[in-house]
Amino acid sequence: MTDGTTLYRFHWPGGATNEGRGRDVADALEKLGFGAASARALDYYEVIEDSPLDHERHELLKRAYQ
């Protein structure tokens, strides 16, 4: 993936889930048709797949602490 977005999994009250990509949580929710403010209604969200830049930064940090 090269589009610079992150894949999120959103967990809503009642057990419903959605997955969406975006630059951040608000962007991903908006692309799914929810308003950015709907993030306050979430039970929680997960980062499923980091953007390439985030992934590289995490790998650099892991190597620095080995």
C-alpha positions in Angstrom: 0.0 0.0 0.0 1.4 3.4 -0.9 -1.5 5.8 -0.4 -0.2 7.0 3.0 -3.4 6.0 4.9 -4.0 3.8 7.9 -6.5 1.0 8.2 -8.7 1.2 11.4 -11.3 -1.1 12.9 -14.0 0.8 14.7 -15.9 -0.9 17.6 -19.4 0.6 18.3 -21.6 0.0 21.3 -23.8 -3.0 20.7 -21.0 -5.0 19.1 -21.1 -3.6 15.5 -17.7 -3.0 13.8 -16.5 -1.2 10.7 -13.1 -1.0 9.0 -12.0 2.1 7.1 -8.9 3.8 5.8 -7.9 7.4 6.4 -5.1 9.8 7.3 -6.4 9.7 10.8 -9.5 8.4 12.7 -11.7 11.3 11.8 -10.8 11.0 8.1 -11.5 7.3 8.1 -14.9 7.8 9.8 -15.9 10.5 7.3 -15.0 8.2 4.4 -17.3 5.6 5.9 -20.1 8.1 5.9 -19.9 9.0 9.6 -19.2 12.5 10.9 -15.8 13.0 12.5 -17.6 13.7 15.8 -18.9 10.2 15.8 -15.5 9.1 17.2 -16.8 10.1 20.6 -19.5 7.4 20.3 -17.0 4.6 19.7 -16.3 2.0 22.4 -12.7 1.9 20.9 -10.8 1.6 17.7 -7.8 -0.5 16.6 -5.0 0.3 14.2 -5.0 -2.7 11.8 -2.4 -1.5 9.4 -0.1 1.5 9.7 0.6 3.8 6.8 4.0 3.1 5.3 5.6 6.0 7.0 4.2 5.0 10.4 5.3 1.5 9.9 8.8 2.5 9.0 9.0 4.8 12.1 7.9 1.9 14.3 10.4 -0.4 12.8 13.2 2.2 13.4 12.1 2.6 17.0 12.0 -1.2 17.6 15.6 -1.6 16.2 16.8 1.3 18.3 15.7 -0.4 21.5 17.0 -3.9 20.7 
